[in-house]
Amino acid sequence: MKTNGSESAPRPEDDLAAGVSPRDVELPPEILDLLEKSAAVPHGLAFVHCAPPECVAAALGVHPDTVDRTCDCLDHEPRGAVIREFTRALERRRTLPPPAPTESVVRAPRGPDDVIAAAESHSLGLPFLMGAPLETAAIMFAAHPEVVAEARERLRRRGVVAERSGDDA
C-alpha cells in the first residue's frame, strides 16, 4: 500500500456492494494502459505497487494519480481484475512481437532546449518540468538532472515559475 501521504482518487462505488462480481469489473482505460506498460518491466506489478508513485509514473509514462488508483485497486477490490488484466498483458507480450520504438526512445533530449521542447509537447507540460522533483523530471524527459536544472533556469529567466501544490503551503 502506498503511504506517501497523498490521498487516492475516490472510486465511484464499491463493486461488491453494487452486486458486481470481481470477474465482471471493467477497469478504466488508463489503468489498463498502465498494466500493459508494466508488463514490459521485470516484476512489473510489484514495481507499480511498491515503488514511489512519481517514479512509476515517470518510468511508465502515466500520471501519478493513475498509479495511486491502481494501487488502491490492488489493496482492495477489484484486486482480482487488476491481476487478471496484468496476467493477460504478460501473455500478450510473450506472444506478440515487440513494439517498434517510439520517437521518444529513438531521439532522447540532449540539451536544455531539447528538454524544454519535450516538456512543451508532453501531456504534463511545463508545470511538470518546473515543479516535479529534479530526478523525476530527468527520468521523464530522458536527460541528466543537470540538464533539467539548466532548462528550469532558462525557463525562470523567461518568467516561467513552478506552480506550488496545495501540500506545500
GINOR-V125182 format. One record per residue. N is the residue number from 1. RES is the residue in one small letter. SS is DSSP state (h for helix, s for strand, l for the rest). BURIAL is 1 if it has 9 or more other C-alpha atoms within 8 Angstrom, else 0. Layout:
N;RES;SS;BURIAL / N;RES;SS;BURIAL
This chain:
1;m;l;0 / 2;k;l;1 / 3;t;l;0 / 4;n;l;0 / 5;g;l;0 / 6;s;l;0 / 7;e;l;0 / 8;s;l;0 / 9;a;l;0 / 10;p;l;0 / 11;r;l;0 / 12;p;l;0 / 13;e;l;0 / 14;d;l;0 / 15;d;l;1 / 16;l;l;1 / 17;a;l;0 / 18;a;l;0 / 19;g;l;0 / 20;v;l;1 / 21;s;l;0 / 22;p;h;1 / 23;r;h;0 / 24;d;h;0 / 25;v;l;1 / 26;e;l;0 / 27;l;l;0 / 28;p;l;0 / 29;p;h;0 / 30;e;h;0 / 31;i;h;1 / 32;l;h;1 / 33;d;h;0 / 34;l;h;1 / 35;l;h;1 / 36;e;h;1 / 37;k;h;1 / 38;s;h;1 / 39;a;l;1 / 40;a;l;1 / 41;v;l;0 / 42;p;l;0 / 43;h;l;0 / 44;g;h;1 / 45;l;h;1 / 46;a;h;0 / 47;f;h;1 / 48;v;h;1 / 49;h;h;1 / 50;c;h;0 / 51;a;l;1 / 52;p;l;0 / 53;p;h;1 / 54;e;h;0 / 55;c;h;1 / 56;v;h;1 / 57;a;h;1 / 58;a;h;1 / 59;a;h;0 / 60;l;h;1 / 61;g;l;0 / 62;v;l;1 / 63;h;l;0 / 64;p;h;1 / 65;d;h;1 / 66;t;h;1 / 67;v;h;1 / 68;d;h;1 / 69;r;h;1 / 70;t;h;1 / 71;c;h;1 / 72;d;h;1 / 73;c;h;1 / 74;l;h;1 / 75;d;h;0 / 76;h;l;0 / 77;e;l;1 / 78;p;l;1 / 79;r;h;1 / 80;g;h;1 / 81;a;h;1 / 82;v;h;1 / 83;i;h;1 / 84;r;h;0 / 85;e;h;1 / 86;f;h;1 / 87;t;h;0 / 88;r;h;0 / 89;a;h;1 / 90;l;h;1 / 91;e;h;0 / 92;r;h;0 / 93;r;h;1 / 94;r;h;0 / 95;t;h;0 / 96;l;l;0 / 97;p;l;0 / 98;p;l;0 / 99;p;l;0 / 100;a;l;0 / 101;p;l;0 / 102;t;l;0 / 103;e;h;0 / 104;s;h;0 / 105;v;h;0 / 106;v;h;0 / 107;r;l;0 / 108;a;l;1 / 109;p;l;1 / 110;r;l;0 / 111;g;l;0 / 112;p;h;1 / 113;d;h;0 / 114;d;h;1 / 115;v;h;1 / 116;i;h;1 / 117;a;h;0 / 118;a;h;1 / 119;a;h;1 / 120;e;h;0 / 121;s;h;0 / 122;h;l;0 / 123;s;l;0 / 124;l;l;0 / 125;g;h;1 / 126;l;h;1 / 127;p;h;1 / 128;f;h;1 / 129;l;h;1 / 130;m;h;1 / 131;g;h;1 / 132;a;l;1 / 133;p;l;0 / 134;l;h;1 / 135;e;h;0 / 136;t;h;1 / 137;a;h;1 / 138;a;h;1 / 139;i;h;1 / 140;m;h;1 / 141;f;l;1 / 142;a;l;0 / 143;a;l;1 / 144;h;l;0 / 145;p;h;1 / 146;e;h;0 / 147;v;h;1 / 148;v;h;1 / 149;a;h;1 / 150;e;h;1 / 151;a;h;1 / 152;r;h;1 / 153;e;h;0 / 154;r;h;1 / 155;l;h;1 / 156;r;h;1 / 157;r;h;0 / 158;r;l;0 / 159;g;l;0 / 160;v;l;0 / 161;v;l;0 / 162;a;l;0 / 163;e;l;0 / 164;r;l;0 / 165;s;l;0 / 166;g;h;0 / 167;d;h;0 / 168;d;h;0 / 169;a;l;0
